[in-house]
Amino acid sequence: MRLHLHGNQGTLRAVIVLAFSLCCIIGFGHVEPAFGKNDSVTNIFRPLSQPAQEIKETSFLVLVVCAVIFIIVAGLLIYALVRFRDRAGDEAIEPPQVYGSNQIELAWTVLPILIVFVLILVTSRTIADIQNRKPPRGAVQATVVGHQWWWEIRYPELGIVTANELHVPATIGDRRQPAFLKLQSADVAHSFWVPQLAGKTDLIPNRENRMWIEPTHPGTYLGNCAEYCGTQHARMLIRVIVHTPDEFDRWVREQQQPALIATNAAEGSKAFFANSCVNCHTIRGTSAQGKFGPDLTHLMSRETLAAGAAPNTPDNLRFWVRDPQRIKLGCLMPNMQMTDTEVDQIVAYLQTLK
Amino acid sequence: MATQEIALPGVSGSSVSLIERLHGLVVTVDHKKLGLMYIGTALIFLVIAGLMAVSIRLQLVIPNNTLLEPDVFNRFFTMHGTSMVFLVGMPIIAGFGNYLVPLMIGTRDMAFPRMNAFGYWMFLFGGLLLYFSYLGAPGLAGHGSAPDVGWFAYAPLTARAFSRGHSTDYWILSLLLASVGSTVSAINVIATIFALRCPGMKLMRMPLLVWLMLVTNFMILLALPGLSGAQIMLLIDRYLGGHFFDTQAGGSAVIWQHFFWIFGHPEVYILMIPAFACLSEIIPVFSRKPIFGYPIMVGATAMIGLISVSVWAHHMFTVGMTSVGNTFFAISTFMVAVPTGIKIFNWLGTMYGGRIRLELPMLFCIAFLFQFLIAGLTGVMLAVVPFNWQLTDSYFVVAHFHYTLVGAFLFGIFAGFYYWYPKAVGRLLDPRLGLWHFWLFVIGFHLTFDTLHFAGFLGMPRRIFTYDAGRGWDTLNFIATVGALFQAIAVLLLAINIVRSVKKGKLAGNDPWDAWTLEWSTSSPPPDYNFATMPAVRSRRPLWDLKHPEDPDWKYE
């Protein structure tokens, strides 16, 4: 009637070895090599900025504490299983009936409380340190507005509006230039998450949140919207492009220019303004002042289209203008049912928006 | 009454026609039949929602997969989460409560048998209504079908501007119905425990399962109104021009999150505590020792219940609360670790010095202990607010809560299946198939959810229907999908086992595990009236006293 595993005592150890080493073998087997590769661009344990760096240090402490607890408790459990396993031949004997012990209960109540106390201290210190940071002089101020499914990025002090790519200077040496972000939403809740720079902060409509980053290494940092926001939540990627201070100044000067009057794409320009493109898009220096879609003034300076849905190449641009739904099903830009000629002309015009 | 024959599947039903059997189920007010109906229905929803999970995993098996369209994927994860919590977890605990509580406290039925039936039918129709959304929700305008707003349905994605058609209405109304069922069932369990215990069964002599059911049902009464209230407010927003969560008109999206999680976090413990309850019965029997520190276990459970209503905002560390607010909810969350740790240590203490029989219920309990330990520790990591800013809404969180709800809750429930199935059916589940189920499920579970922790470390957000190659996620997702297939096969084996063993299982007898609580003193399956004569108890382990008259428990308690 009962299922006895006496003949099979190795099985039990196999459970433990298999189930709980599996986690380490598979997990680390794939994470560790990734640590050295370029493609782990969103690894939270490879921070290149504050506050991600400080978060990593805190989390390593917590990981160590948890690992020690795991080893002790799992060790006790394995010991109990091996030592007190039912052995053939002693079926009839009941072990001594022990009902409990107040001293032991007290010990394993007080010990966790002490550990928890330490964790509370560490946690509250880090929270206060990160959340209550005040912008120093020279900090870059930007406003990020979440939309379904793209990011509007504004620099009110610099007079720049762009989309999906946040440009900030690196803090190099003594010249500290953190970026302080105001986060808002135009529709539903989103969340700004670039793992190598900082943790998440939500963008919530009718509310303004704040966060800051202080990257130390120039480069491109990838992130996603981290709060489910509807159909194309998966294709709402954010890029943070970190420049050296000089490059950043140059980028700012370029972006501050209005769009050049297109001389070599006059038909495209005409087609653009004759269709409804202007209802949603702004091109500074022209009559296109729509606010629903991304600002296109310097479209060609961006690396991707449609919030990271595709690289910004002429071919992709053409596909996108012809039928955005094919690249990003459900996105709010409609298929304008244009002829091939119109699409070619408009793409030619857009390519002048450098 | 005809119901008597229907209560004995596989034993005497052959002369009763199918129509009569079904009619018997519809009109029954018997706690055992309703309990089994709860569990059976929940298992069907488990399979449906499980198949959705498998589809989700298949969509994510490689980068830029096109198996599922974005909206189909979003509906699947919404329906998967909603079903698993409200149509699988809640009815399973209601089923266990219904079936076991009267038997364990030595009474003949629940306090309110008709209300009991009403609760079941509310749950069933709520569930059917939720799935009817696939047909009914598009409306005349052909908008989206099933709900696609995520199981916590954050405002304002649920506002009419962003959720056209009726999918969100189906989500609201079906859960309101199911919540009515859960509420009356909770009142019933509480009333039964307080009013119908057999002679001698003082509160502190109740089996731990009964205590834990008491706590969990109080928590249902405490937590569910938060959700129901918020859902009614959302309906008012959608149809009566209210602006509770309407951010365009000055409403607050964050208030929805507070309402939802003031329900949602206790809900996690509402599900976990009945799994703890199964462990607290099974581990002592298979270690041949009484539970270590019974009063402490009761106290720790009550503490978990109390603390769990003060931790809800730890789901909201990224919404921009002040540093003081964040610190408060970090502290309250850490506090939960203390009574939870006490429970783990007490189960360990029960096993220590015992004679551990590694039969199927115990195997599931042991896997539960390891997995719940890890789930608890990842929970501690998530309570460290700065770490949480990185981990929340990533696949780390997905892995963490599946560790609690699959690795712990479901394993606890599976342990319960193997343990009480012989009582309910009269026959044992086949141990060979059971072992296959156990091993395939353990392997599949770890393949899937161990790897997903690391996907979270590598920055993979949850609820994305696709991802690009080159982020270090490809292999992890592939392994996770393979694991999901293992789990699917394991559940299939369980289903086969449950169906087959009704007729072909080994006869169980009254007390196949040599256990100590009252349900094992009556026949398997128990007669309609449960006990021919009202039992009287003198200790927490009445059957121990009976089997060991020379050394009874009541001498020591």
Chai-1 contact restraints between the chains, C-beta under 6 A:
chainA,res_idxA,chainB,res_idxB,connection_type,confidence,min_distance_angstrom,max_distance_angstrom,comment,restraint_id
A,R2,B,E359,contact,1.0,0.0,6.0,A-B,restraint_1
A,L3,B,E359,contact,1.0,0.0,6.0,A-B,restraint_2
A,L3,B,P431,contact,1.0,0.0,6.0,A-B,restraint_3
A,L5,B,L358,contact,1.0,0.0,6.0,A-B,restraint_4
A,A19,B,V442,contact,1.0,0.0,6.0,A-B,restraint_5
A,A19,B,H446,contact,1.0,0.0,6.0,A-B,restraint_6
A,L22,B,H446,contact,1.0,0.0,6.0,A-B,restraint_7
A,C23,B,D450,contact,1.0,0.0,6.0,A-B,restraint_8
A,I26,B,T451,contact,1.0,0.0,6.0,A-B,restraint_9
A,G27,B,D450,contact,1.0,0.0,6.0,A-B,restraint_10
A,G27,B,F454,contact,1.0,0.0,6.0,A-B,restraint_11
A,H30,B,T475,contact,1.0,0.0,6.0,A-B,restraint_12
A,H30,B,L476,contact,1.0,0.0,6.0,A-B,restraint_13
A,V31,B,F454,contact,1.0,0.0,6.0,A-B,restraint_14
A,A34,B,G472,contact,1.0,0.0,6.0,A-B,restraint_15
A,D39,B,G470,contact,1.0,0.0,6.0,A-B,restraint_16
A,D39,B,G472,contact,1.0,0.0,6.0,A-B,restraint_17
A,S40,B,G472,contact,1.0,0.0,6.0,A-B,restraint_18
A,T42,B,G459,contact,1.0,0.0,6.0,A-B,restraint_19
A,T42,B,R471,contact,1.0,0.0,6.0,A-B,restraint_20
A,N43,B,L458,contact,1.0,0.0,6.0,A-B,restraint_21
A,I44,B,Q390,contact,1.0,0.0,6.0,A-B,restraint_22
A,I44,B,F457,contact,1.0,0.0,6.0,A-B,restraint_23
A,I55,B,P386,contact,1.0,0.0,6.0,A-B,restraint_24
A,I55,B,Q390,contact,1.0,0.0,6.0,A-B,restraint_25
A,T58,B,P386,contact,1.0,0.0,6.0,A-B,restraint_26
A,S59,B,F387,contact,1.0,0.0,6.0,A-B,restraint_27
A,V62,B,M381,contact,1.0,0.0,6.0,A-B,restraint_28
A,V62,B,V384,contact,1.0,0.0,6.0,A-B,restraint_29
A,C66,B,L377,contact,1.0,0.0,6.0,A-B,restraint_30
A,F70,B,L377,contact,1.0,0.0,6.0,A-B,restraint_31
A,V73,B,L373,contact,1.0,0.0,6.0,A-B,restraint_32
A,L76,B,L348,contact,1.0,0.0,6.0,A-B,restraint_33
A,L77,B,L369,contact,1.0,0.0,6.0,A-B,restraint_34
A,A80,B,M351,contact,1.0,0.0,6.0,A-B,restraint_35
A,A80,B,Y352,contact,1.0,0.0,6.0,A-B,restraint_36
A,F84,B,G354,contact,1.0,0.0,6.0,A-B,restraint_37
A,F84,B,I356,contact,1.0,0.0,6.0,A-B,restraint_38
A,R85,B,I356,contact,1.0,0.0,6.0,A-B,restraint_39
A,D86,B,R355,contact,1.0,0.0,6.0,A-B,restraint_40
A,D86,B,I356,contact,1.0,0.0,6.0,A-B,restraint_41
A,D86,B,R357,contact,1.0,0.0,6.0,A-B,restraint_42
A,E94,B,R288,contact,1.0,0.0,6.0,A-B,restraint_43
A,P95,B,R288,contact,1.0,0.0,6.0,A-B,restraint_44
A,P95,B,K289,contact,1.0,0.0,6.0,A-B,restraint_45
A,P95,B,G354,contact,1.0,0.0,6.0,A-B,restraint_46
A,P95,B,R355,contact,1.0,0.0,6.0,A-B,restraint_47
A,Q97,B,P290,contact,1.0,0.0,6.0,A-B,restraint_48
A,Y99,B,P290,contact,1.0,0.0,6.0,A-B,restraint_49
A,G100,B,F292,contact,1.0,0.0,6.0,A-B,restraint_50
A,G100,B,G293,contact,1.0,0.0,6.0,A-B,restraint_51
A,E105,B,G293,contact,1.0,0.0,6.0,A-B,restraint_52
A,E105,B,I296,contact,1.0,0.0,6.0,A-B,restraint_53
A,W108,B,F345,contact,1.0,0.0,6.0,A-B,restraint_54
A,T109,B,I342,contact,1.0,0.0,6.0,A-B,restraint_55
A,P112,B,V338,contact,1.0,0.0,6.0,A-B,restraint_56
A,P112,B,G341,contact,1.0,0.0,6.0,A-B,restraint_57
A,I113,B,V338,contact,1.0,0.0,6.0,A-B,restraint_58
A,V116,B,F334,contact,1.0,0.0,6.0,A-B,restraint_59
A,V116,B,A337,contact,1.0,0.0,6.0,A-B,restraint_60
A,L119,B,F334,contact,1.0,0.0,6.0,A-B,restraint_61
A,I120,B,I331,contact,1.0,0.0,6.0,A-B,restraint_62
A,I120,B,F334,contact,1.0,0.0,6.0,A-B,restraint_63
A,T123,B,A330,contact,1.0,0.0,6.0,A-B,restraint_64
A,T123,B,V384,contact,1.0,0.0,6.0,A-B,restraint_65
A,T123,B,V385,contact,1.0,0.0,6.0,A-B,restraint_66
A,S124,B,T327,contact,1.0,0.0,6.0,A-B,restraint_67
A,T126,B,P386,contact,1.0,0.0,6.0,A-B,restraint_68
A,I127,B,S323,contact,1.0,0.0,6.0,A-B,restraint_69
A,I127,B,N326,contact,1.0,0.0,6.0,A-B,restraint_70
A,I127,B,T327,contact,1.0,0.0,6.0,A-B,restraint_71
A,I127,B,V385,contact,1.0,0.0,6.0,A-B,restraint_72
A,A128,B,S323,contact,1.0,0.0,6.0,A-B,restraint_73
A,Q131,B,S323,contact,1.0,0.0,6.0,A-B,restraint_74
A,N132,B,S323,contact,1.0,0.0,6.0,A-B,restraint_75
A,V188,B,P156,contact,1.0,0.0,6.0,A-B,restraint_76
A,V188,B,L157,contact,1.0,0.0,6.0,A-B,restraint_77
A,V188,B,F162,contact,1.0,0.0,6.0,A-B,restraint_78
A,A189,B,Y154,contact,1.0,0.0,6.0,A-B,restraint_79
A,A189,B,A253,contact,1.0,0.0,6.0,A-B,restraint_80
A,P195,B,G459,contact,1.0,0.0,6.0,A-B,restraint_81
A,G199,B,W389,contact,1.0,0.0,6.0,A-B,restraint_82
A,G199,B,Q390,contact,1.0,0.0,6.0,A-B,restraint_83
A,K200,B,T318,contact,1.0,0.0,6.0,A-B,restraint_84
A,K200,B,W389,contact,1.0,0.0,6.0,A-B,restraint_85
A,T201,B,T318,contact,1.0,0.0,6.0,A-B,restraint_86
A,D202,B,T318,contact,1.0,0.0,6.0,A-B,restraint_87
A,D202,B,V319,contact,1.0,0.0,6.0,A-B,restraint_88
A,I204,B,A253,contact,1.0,0.0,6.0,A-B,restraint_89
A,P205,B,T247,contact,1.0,0.0,6.0,A-B,restraint_90
A,P205,B,A253,contact,1.0,0.0,6.0,A-B,restraint_91
A,N206,B,T247,contact,1.0,0.0,6.0,A-B,restraint_92
A,N209,B,G320,contact,1.0,0.0,6.0,A-B,restraint_93
A,N224,B,P461,contact,1.0,0.0,6.0,A-B,restraint_94
A,A226,B,D393,contact,1.0,0.0,6.0,A-B,restraint_95
A,A226,B,P461,contact,1.0,0.0,6.0,A-B,restraint_96
A,Y228,B,G150,contact,1.0,0.0,6.0,A-B,restraint_97
A,Y228,B,R463,contact,1.0,0.0,6.0,A-B,restraint_98
A,T231,B,P70,contact,1.0,0.0,6.0,A-B,restraint_99
A,T231,B,D71,contact,1.0,0.0,6.0,A-B,restraint_100
A,A234,B,I464,contact,1.0,0.0,6.0,A-B,restraint_101
A,A234,B,F465,contact,1.0,0.0,6.0,A-B,restraint_102
A,A234,B,T466,contact,1.0,0.0,6.0,A-B,restraint_103
A,L329,B,P70,contact,1.0,0.0,6.0,A-B,restraint_104
A,G330,B,P70,contact,1.0,0.0,6.0,A-B,restraint_105
